[in-house]
């Protein structure tokens, strides 16, 4: 079955360009020109990946990204004409897996799509062991359900946050550099940079913090000058 991709952009020329190039690679591609149409298409098609412009009529890309990554865990590549780092970081904080700045080369976008879909496929294959879960003190990660519990309460995580938690809990007390995490979690051919890791780690650390223990007791700790690790509880 062909992977389904939804391209959302209010510029019809961009939608057409991306659609043609991805269809040549064997993907099933649909398009939407505004935020409301995008949400309807997501509900109808349940795509495997979303390519999403930030500046959209009716509902902006940020709001759509936040909704779909938490409710459906759909991988998202964000498109933006802006070069400001703040816009890119905000997209990542809302759950996007990657971003690409306009104007972009169609081959670069296709490479990112392939890398992201390969990573998702590998993660699903690794989670075929139904019922598998790993516990570290108050933290439990369920591989089959893609669910995380902290002290008996479910924690809402984006797809990438879950993958980080799953990887780190499988490697307790091991220190990973940002580059290592990019390779292991995002994939060796990921086109982003190490700031992506910092943004996701900060967001995940906040969600997995234990009330009343203070930041020094965070499950995910920074090893200064090296990287990050999940400590054994």
C-alpha positions in Angstrom: 0.0 0.0 0.0 1.3 3.4 -1.0 2.1 5.8 1.9 -0.5 8.6 2.0 0.8 12.2 2.2 -1.2 15.4 2.6 0.3 18.6 1.4 -1.2 21.8 2.8 -0.2 25.2 1.3 -2.3 28.2 0.1 0.0 28.5 -3.0 -1.4 26.1 -5.6 1.9 26.1 -7.5 3.7 24.7 -4.5 1.1 22.0 -3.9 1.3 21.0 -7.5 5.1 20.8 -7.5 5.3 18.8 -4.4 2.4 16.5 -5.5 4.1 15.7 -8.8 7.5 15.0 -7.4 6.2 12.8 -4.6 3.8 10.9 -6.9 6.9 10.1 -9.1 8.4 8.5 -6.0 5.4 6.3 -5.6 3.5 8.1 -2.9 -0.3 8.8 -2.8 -0.6 12.6 -2.5 -3.5 14.8 -1.7 -3.5 18.6 -1.2 -5.4 21.3 0.7 -5.3 25.0 0.4 -6.3 26.3 3.8 -6.5 25.2 7.4 -10.1 24.1 7.5 -9.7 22.0 4.3 -6.6 20.5 5.9 -8.4 19.3 9.0 -11.2 17.8 6.9 -8.7 16.0 4.7 -6.9 14.6 7.7 -10.1 13.3 9.2 -11.1 11.7 5.9 -7.7 10.4 4.7 -5.7 9.7 7.9 -2.5 10.4 6.1 0.9 8.8 7.0 2.7 12.1 6.8 1.7 15.8 6.7 3.6 18.5 4.8 2.3 21.7 6.3 2.7 25.4 5.6 2.7 27.7 8.6 1.0 30.8 7.1 -2.5 29.4 6.1 -5.9 31.0 5.7 -8.6 30.2 8.3 -6.5 28.0 10.6 -2.7 28.5 10.8 -0.2 25.7 10.5 0.8 26.0 14.2 -2.7 25.2 15.4 -3.0 22.3 12.9 0.4 20.9 13.9 -0.5 21.0 17.6 -3.8 19.2 17.0 -2.7 16.4 14.8 0.5 15.5 16.6 -1.3 15.0 19.9 -4.5 13.5 18.7 -3.1 11.3 15.9 0.7 11.3 16.2 1.0 12.0 12.4 4.6 12.9 11.4 4.8 16.6 10.3 7.2 18.5 8.1 6.6 22.2 8.3 7.0 24.6 5.4 7.8 28.3 6.1 8.8 31.3 4.1 10.2 32.8 7.3 13.9 32.4 8.2 13.5 33.5 11.9 14.8 30.7 14.2 11.8 31.5 16.6 9.3 30.3 14.0 11.2 27.0 13.4 11.6 26.4 17.2 7.9 27.0 17.8 7.0 24.5 15.1 9.2 21.9 16.8 7.8 22.7 20.2 4.3 22.0 18.9 5.3 18.6 17.7 6.7 19.0 14.2 9.3 16.4 13.2 11.2 18.6 10.7 11.0 21.9 8.9 12.1 23.2 5.5 12.4 26.9 4.5 11.0 28.3 1.3 12.2 28.4 -1.4 13.3 24.7 -1.3 14.5 22.2 -3.8 12.0 19.4 -4.5 14.7 16.8 -4.2 15.6 18.0 -0.7 11.9 17.8 0.4 11.6 14.3 -1.1 14.7 13.2 0.8 13.3 14.4 4.1 10.0 12.7 3.4 11.7 9.4 2.7 13.9 9.6 5.8 10.9 10.4 8.0 8.7 7.6 6.7 11.6 5.1 7.0 12.0 6.1 10.6 8.3 5.8 11.4 8.2 2.4 9.6 11.2 1.1 11.6 9.6 2.3 14.9 6.3 0.5 14.1 8.2 -2.7 13.3 10.2 -2.5 16.5 6.9 -2.2 18.4 5.3 -5.4 17.0 5.8 -7.1 20.4 2.3 -6.5 21.8 2.1 -5.8 25.5 5.7 -4.9 25.8 6.4 -2.2 28.4 9.5 -0.8 30.2 9.4 0.7 33.7 11.9 3.1 35.3 10.6 4.1 38.7 7.4 6.1 38.2 7.8 6.1 34.5 6.3 3.3 32.3 6.6 3.3 28.5 4.2 1.0 26.5 5.8 0.0 23.2 2.6 -1.4 21.6 0.3 1.4 22.7 2.8 4.2 22.2 1.7 5.4 25.6 3.7 6.8 28.5 2.5 6.8 32.2 4.1 8.8 35.0 3.1 7.9 38.5 -0.1 6.3 37.1 -1.1 9.2 35.0 -0.9 9.2 31.2 1.4 11.8 29.8 0.5 13.4 26.4 3.5 13.2 24.1 4.0 14.0 20.5 5.3 11.2 18.2 8.9 12.4 18.5 8.7 12.9 22.2 7.5 9.4 22.6 10.4 8.0 20.5 12.9 9.9 22.6 11.4 8.6 25.8 11.3 5.0 24.4 14.9 5.2 23.2 16.3 6.7 26.5 14.4 4.3 28.8 15.9 1.4 26.8 19.4 2.8 27.5 19.3 3.9 31.1 22.3 5.8 32.4 23.9 5.9 29.0 25.0 9.3 27.8 24.2 10.3 24.2 25.5 13.3 22.4 23.1 15.4 20.3 24.5 13.9 17.1 24.0 10.4 18.5 20.4 11.1 19.3 19.8 12.6 15.8 21.2 9.4 14.3 19.4 7.0 16.6 16.0 8.7 16.9 15.6 10.9 13.9 17.6 8.7 11.5 21.1 8.9 10.1 20.1 10.8 7.1 18.0 13.4 9.0 18.7 16.9 7.4 18.1 19.0 10.5 20.6 20.2 13.2 21.3 19.5 16.9 19.0 22.3 18.1 16.2 20.0 17.2 17.4 17.6 19.9 17.6 20.4 22.5 14.0 21.6 21.8 12.5 18.1 22.1 14.6 17.2 25.2 13.5 20.3 27.0 9.9 19.7 26.2 10.1 16.0 27.2 11.9 16.8 30.4 9.2 19.2 31.4 6.4 16.7 30.8 8.3 14.0 32.7 9.2 16.1 35.7 8.2 14.7 39.1 6.2 17.3 41.1 7.9 18.5 44.2 11.3 17.0 43.4 12.8 20.0 41.6 14.6 20.2 38.3 17.7 18.5 39.7 15.8 15.3 40.1 14.6 15.2 36.5 14.5 11.8 34.9 16.3 13.2 31.9 19.5 14.9 32.9 22.1 17.0 31.0 25.7 15.8 31.1 27.4 19.2 30.5 29.7 19.3 27.6 28.5 15.9 26.4 24.8 15.4 26.0 21.8 13.8 27.7 20.9 10.6 29.6 17.9 9.1 31.4 18.8 8.3 35.0 17.7 5.1 36.8 15.0 5.7 39.4 
